[in-house]
Structures are given as structure tokens and as C-alpha cells.
Amino acid sequence: MVLVNIGFDFDGVIVDISNRNEIKSRWADTLYGVKIPAEKFSKSHVVGGGYLTIEQYAGLQNHVYNSREVGLDMSPVPGVLEFLPRLTAQGHVAKVITSREPAAAALAGEWLDAHGLDIDIVGIGQSASKAEAASKLGLSVFVDDEYHKLQNLIGVVAHRFLFTWPYNARVEAGYVAIRVSSWGELYYAVQALRGGR
């Protein structure tokens, strides 16, 4: 049996961010008394349309990504609590590499602990590439929901998987990554890499 060193993004792979704009919409109302429909929640629309100032938008982003109130209440991606422990129980090494800043990464670590996932997490920040961390950790697999972050891992990580959501479904994965649409599908893809079931 061949064991695999696997890296995972946090947002969109472990926690479900498909309702992130609904959360932002709710907190814009709670924090600033501004009602913005979730489907229109983009920085360009919210700030450009004058709904929030850039400072208010930054405060909202900070609250959504860094507050315990929101961060610990995030829902797991369906299947993660079943299949990720199965991978680690088989001896695979699992690490989370996130673009979150250190404080937000620490909060993500609390979320992992609260859900019984004993996995180390590395927060590299928004401006850094995951390639350096992936190289240092000797990862042979990486799973992300952002195509451009997987592009940066070409030549560093042999097997790259794009976790599919409606927001990235139109992106052509091509040679950059293999699409997976569920944790079950990802689990069996890793099993195939190690040559067993």
C-alpha cells in the first residue's frame, strides 16, 4: 500500500461556502442596517453601488472570515466528516493549506478541532502561493476549489483535484486538475492513486 501526502484547501473543500454571500448579506444588515440581496453580493456591486464604504466592506469581510461567531458556525462540505477521517485512518498524511491570514487560519483550526478532524493547518495569506508550502510538506495530492491556485501547483504537486461547485463549474480544468464533485468521489480517486480500495 502506498500512502499519500494530501493537501486540502479549507474554504470550499472542507467548509461549505456555497452560502457565503447569504451570510455576508445577513451580516451587512446586522452590522450596518443595509439590505443587499445575496445574489448581488460582490465587492464591485456593494462598494461601487454605494451600499457600503470600502471600510465597511473590509469590516464585514473581517467579521465573516475572522469572527468566532460566524467561523465556528460554518457547515461542513457533505461527506468530509466521513471520508477525511477514513483517509487519515489509512495512514495518509493530511494537511490544510489555506489562503486565510494567520488569525483566520487559527479559527479554521478551531473549526477542525470542534468537528473531530485532527489535521494541521497552514495559513499562508491571500498574497502567497500554496506552491512553497506544498513543496515543503512533500504533497503529492492537492484539492482546491479555485482553479488558479491549482495552476500554481503544476510541477510541484503531481495530482491536483478541482472540487466542483456551481461557481467553478464552467472553468475548463484541462490538464491542470481532475474534477471531483463529492468527497466520496475524491476518496475513491485517492484510493486509485495508492493502488487499493
Buried (B, 14 or more C-beta within 10 A) or exposed (E): EEEBBBBBBBBBBBBBBEEBBEBBBBBBEEBBEBEBEBEEBEEEEBBEEEBBEEEBBEBBEEBBBBBEEBBEEBEBBEBBBEBBBEBBEBEBBBBBBBBBBEEBBBBBBBBBEEBEBEBEBBBBEEEEBBBEBBEEBEBBBBBBBBBEBBBBBEEBBEBBBBBBBEBBEEBEBEEBBBBBEBBEBBBBBBBEBBEEE
